[in-house]
Amino acid sequence: MTDALELDALWADFHRVVNMTSQELAAWLRVSDAGESTEPLPDQAGPPTGQHVLAILQKRRTDLTDDDVRVMYEVVDTVTEQAGPENEPEAGDAGRRHRLMTIGHDPLKP
């Protein structure tokens, strides 16, 4: 289990890298998952990790589960690796931006 100091740091890191609001993320997951002829139920749109990030954004820190903590570490690591200062997004790199947005990070957001 993660100790309180580690959890505080993780909570801060997670909310730093996840720069989309829960409303923005929910809307993005619906848009990104909509097909030409089908559209998923709003609470089932997007990949499981995106759904989990959305659930974490709607929780208080005291309500986090071990699974939430695991996903938070994954998201912080993924965003840190892919959106570091040397990896500034370029106009033509929509694929990477969209992948990051499914976990709540919009690299084009200030």
C-alpha positions in Angstrom: 0.0 0.0 0.0 1.1 3.5 -0.7 1.9 5.7 2.3 0.3 9.1 2.9 3.2 11.2 1.6 3.5 9.1 -1.5 -0.2 9.3 -2.1 -0.2 13.1 -1.7 2.6 13.3 -4.3 0.8 10.9 -6.6 -2.5 12.9 -6.2 -0.7 16.1 -7.1 1.2 14.6 -10.1 -2.0 13.0 -11.4 -4.0 16.2 -11.2 -1.0 18.0 -12.9 -0.8 15.7 -15.9 -4.6 15.1 -16.2 -5.3 18.6 -17.5 -8.8 17.9 -18.8 -11.8 18.3 -16.6 -14.1 15.3 -16.1 -16.6 17.0 -18.4 -14.0 17.5 -21.1 -12.8 13.9 -20.8 -16.3 12.4 -20.8 -17.1 14.4 -23.9 -13.8 13.3 -25.6 -14.4 9.7 -24.8 -17.8 9.8 -26.3 -16.5 11.5 -29.5 -13.5 9.3 -29.9 -15.5 6.1 -29.4 -18.4 7.1 -31.7 -18.5 5.2 -35.0 -20.3 6.0 -38.2 -23.4 3.9 -37.2 -23.0 3.3 -33.5 -22.4 5.4 -30.5 -21.7 3.7 -27.1 -23.6 4.5 -24.0 -22.1 7.6 -22.4 -20.9 5.7 -19.3 -19.2 3.0 -21.5 -17.4 5.3 -24.0 -13.7 5.1 -24.4 -11.0 2.6 -23.3 -11.1 1.1 -19.8 -8.2 3.3 -18.7 -10.0 6.5 -19.9 -13.1 5.4 -18.0 -11.0 4.7 -14.9 -9.4 8.2 -15.1 -12.8 9.7 -15.4 -14.0 7.8 -12.3 -10.9 8.9 -10.3 -11.5 12.6 -11.3 -14.9 12.3 -9.6 -13.5 10.9 -6.3 -12.1 12.4 -3.2 -8.5 11.3 -2.4 -9.8 9.4 0.7 -12.0 7.2 -1.5 -9.2 5.9 -3.7 -8.8 2.1 -4.1 -5.5 0.3 -4.7 -6.7 -0.1 -8.4 -7.2 3.7 -8.6 -3.6 4.2 -7.3 -2.2 1.7 -9.9 -4.0 3.5 -12.7 -2.9 6.9 -11.4 0.8 5.8 -11.5 0.3 4.4 -15.1 -1.2 7.7 -16.3 1.5 9.8 -14.7 4.2 7.6 -16.2 2.6 7.5 -19.6 2.0 11.3 -19.8 5.5 12.0 -18.4 7.1 9.8 -21.0 5.1 11.0 -24.0 4.5 14.7 -23.2 7.8 15.8 -21.7 9.3 19.2 -22.7 11.4 17.5 -25.4 8.2 15.9 -26.8 6.3 19.1 -27.6 3.3 18.2 -29.8 3.5 19.1 -33.4 0.5 20.1 -35.5 0.7 16.9 -37.5 0.8 14.6 -34.5 -2.9 14.2 -33.9 -2.6 10.4 -33.2 -0.4 10.9 -30.2 -2.5 13.9 -28.9 -5.7 11.8 -29.2 -4.1 8.8 -27.4 -3.1 11.1 -24.5 -6.5 12.7 -24.5 -8.1 9.3 -23.8 -6.3 9.4 -20.5 -7.2 13.0 -19.7 -4.1 14.9 -21.0 -4.4 17.4 -23.8 -0.9 18.3 -24.8 -2.1 21.4 -26.6 -3.8 22.8 -23.5 -1.7 25.5 -21.7 
